[in-house]
Amino acid sequence: MAANATTNPSQLLPLELVDKCIGSRIHIVMKSDKEIVGTLLGFDDFVSILFKGGCMGFEITPEGRRITKLDQILLNGNNITMLVPGGEGPEV
């Protein structure tokens, strides 16, 4: 049964899925009106996430959407609402 869990994506545990995304693009939605898109470098048991290279932050402001380019960022797992593997984020 354990071998089947590793081959069937619908039976992966959440941290196993995040682990498979290391090195690929991922879209993060935060509790606030912020979103981050970047390449996942690593994470811990609290799902604090480290992005590196070519990260973009999106924030909704009264003036419109603000886009921030980031080289590297560490996100606290307590503030993450949703992870989207392969996601490209909101349309620019």
N, C-alpha and C positions, 0 to 999 in steps of 0.2 A: 504494500500500500504506500509506503514512503517513497518508493521509486516512482510511482504513478503521480504523486503530488509534485515532484520536481519536473515532470514532463507536461502536466496539464496546467496551463496558466490560470484557470479558474479556481484551482485549489491552492494557489500560492498564498502564503501569509503576507500581510502588508509589508513588513520589513524585507522579505525576500524579493518582492517586486521592486522596491526602492533600490535594493542592492543590484538588481539586474540593470538598473538605469544608470549606474555609475559610468561616466564617460560619454553619456548622451545628453541631448537637450531635454530640459524639463521645464514646465510652466508651474509656478507656485502662486496660489491665491492666498493673500494674508487676511487676518481678521479685520484690519483697517482697509481702506479703499486702495490698497497697493497690490501690485502684482509684479513678479520677478520672472524673467526667462533667462536661462543660461545653461551651461554645461555642468552637470553634477560631478563634483570632485569627490565628495564623501558625505557621510552622515553618522550620527551616533544613535544610541538606544532611545533618546528623547526626540528623535527625528530633527535635531538641529542640523541644518544643511549648509554645506560649503560649496559655493559656485566659484568657478575660475574662468576667466577669459571670455570676453564678449557678452557679458551680462547686460541686461536692460531692465530697468525698473520703470513701472508704469504707475502713475498716481492720478486719481481724479481730483481736480481742484475746481473751485468756482469759475475760474477762467478757462477751464477745459482740461484736457489730458496733458500731464507733464511726463516727459520721457527723460530718464537719467541713464547714461552709460556708465557702467561700473567694470573695473578690472577684476575685482574679487569681492565677495561678500559672504558673511557668515550669518545665517538666519536662525533665530531662536525657535525651536520646534513648538513652543507654547503659542506662538503667534501665527502658525500655519493652519489654514483652513482646508486647503485642497492641493493635491499634487497631480499634475497631468503629464505623464510620461510622453515625450515626443511632442508636447504642445508647443505652439509658437507664440502663444500669448494673444492679447487683443490686437485687432488690426490697427496698423499705424495710420 
